[in-house]
Amino acid sequence: MSRANRFSSPITSRFPISLIHVFCASALYLTRKGVTCIDELIRQVTVNCAERGLLLLRVRDEIRITIAAYQTLYESSVAFGMRKALASEQGKSDLERKV
């Protein structure tokens, strides 16, 4: 197959959907070992097909960005909850003093 023909067909038609699901599912459980595993998976896929490897890199980066956004959201919600709890304790103390 010539190089031009190999790049002319859409990536999604040749990319197994099950591999995307496995990759996304494993990426959700990123740990230090998991990152190494996923990076190795991407490396091996890239050796076989550069387009698939680049696609997996993009997916991995998007997952990392999404996880970072969820972590920030979680931390913000915990801080908000703590502020509300402190405010309610303060309000409770004020009401007890009035009574």
PEVENKA-V347949 format. One record per residue. N is the residue number from 1. RES is the residue in one small letter. PHI is phi in degrees with one decimal (999 if undefined). OMEGA is omega in whole degrees, 0 to 359 (NA if undefined). Layout:
N_RES_PHI_OMEGA ; N_RES_PHI_OMEGA
//
This chain:
1_m_999_181 ; 2_s_-74.5_181 ; 3_r_-62.0_180 ; 4_a_-63.4_179 ; 5_n_-67.3_182 ; 6_r_-64.1_181 ; 7_f_-89.6_184 ; 8_s_-79.4_180 ; 9_s_-80.3_181 ; 10_p_-64.8_182 ; 11_i_-62.9_185 ; 12_t_-64.3_180 ; 13_s_-70.7_181 ; 14_r_-104.3_186 ; 15_f_-94.1_182 ; 16_p_-66.6_181 ; 17_i_-61.7_181 ; 18_s_-61.4_178 ; 19_l_-65.7_177 ; 20_i_-62.7_180 ; 21_h_-63.0_179 ; 22_v_-63.7_181 ; 23_f_-62.9_181 ; 24_c_-64.9_180 ; 25_a_-64.4_180 ; 26_s_-71.7_180 ; 27_a_-70.1_179 ; 28_l_-66.8_182 ; 29_y_-105.8_183 ; 30_l_-64.3_171 ; 31_t_-132.4_178 ; 32_r_-60.5_178 ; 33_k_-71.4_179 ; 34_g_-64.2_178 ; 35_v_-61.8_179 ; 36_t_-62.7_179 ; 37_c_-63.6_182 ; 38_i_-66.2_178 ; 39_d_-62.2_178 ; 40_e_-67.7_177 ; 41_l_-60.1_179 ; 42_i_-62.4_180 ; 43_r_-61.0_182 ; 44_q_-66.4_178 ; 45_v_-67.1_181 ; 46_t_-63.6_178 ; 47_v_-61.4_181 ; 48_n_-77.6_183 ; 49_c_-152.2_184 ; 50_a_-61.8_182 ; 51_e_-63.7_179 ; 52_r_-63.7_179 ; 53_g_-61.1_179 ; 54_l_-65.0_177 ; 55_l_-63.8_178 ; 56_l_-65.1_175 ; 57_l_-61.0_179 ; 58_r_-64.3_178 ; 59_v_-62.7_179 ; 60_r_-59.2_180 ; 61_d_-65.6_177 ; 62_e_-63.9_179 ; 63_i_-63.9_178 ; 64_r_-61.2_179 ; 65_i_-64.5_180 ; 66_t_-63.4_179 ; 67_i_-63.5_178 ; 68_a_-63.3_178 ; 69_a_-65.6_178 ; 70_y_-65.3_178 ; 71_q_-64.4_178 ; 72_t_-63.0_178 ; 73_l_-61.5_179 ; 74_y_-62.3_181 ; 75_e_-62.6_178 ; 76_s_-65.1_181 ; 77_s_-69.1_177 ; 78_v_-65.6_179 ; 79_a_-62.8_178 ; 80_f_-62.8_179 ; 81_g_-61.5_178 ; 82_m_-65.0_178 ; 83_r_-61.7_179 ; 84_k_-65.6_179 ; 85_a_-64.5_178 ; 86_l_-64.5_179 ; 87_a_-64.4_180 ; 88_s_-68.7_176 ; 89_e_-63.5_179 ; 90_q_-64.7_178 ; 91_g_-64.4_179 ; 92_k_-64.9_179 ; 93_s_-62.4_180 ; 94_d_-62.4_179 ; 95_l_-66.5_178 ; 96_e_-64.3_178 ; 97_r_-67.2_179 ; 98_k_-68.3_182 ; 99_v_-80.7_NA
//
